[in-house]
Amino acid sequence: MKKYKSLKEFYPYYLSEHSGKNTKLCHFIGTALTFLFLFIFLATFNVLYLLLIPLSGYGFAWVSHFFIEKNKPATFTYPFFSLVSDYIMFFEILRGKHKIF
């Protein structure tokens, strides 16, 4: 695997590992849930919702990689770039740059 030194360099690779619509959809749902759980936490200060943030984000993403895309999540090699890329892709999906339906 190539050694990525910047997010700009890493992001095209990240997108290539998320080529399927169903993979993107799973990531989108998981990321949307992270926002939902963050807002609920901020409203209630119930720590359970802080625990649900990584579980929902990574849970949906990893299931999509292992069972749909059949590749290894980039999180294992590039945790920071992968996390940031997931949020970039989420907002690009919202703007219509990537199709999930």
Secondary structure, DSSP 8 states (H G I E B T S, - for coil): -----SHHHHHHHHHHTT-SHHHHHHHHHHHHHHHHHHHHHHHH--THHHHHHHHHHHHHHHHIIIIII-S--GGGT-HHHHHHHHHHHHHHHHTTSS---
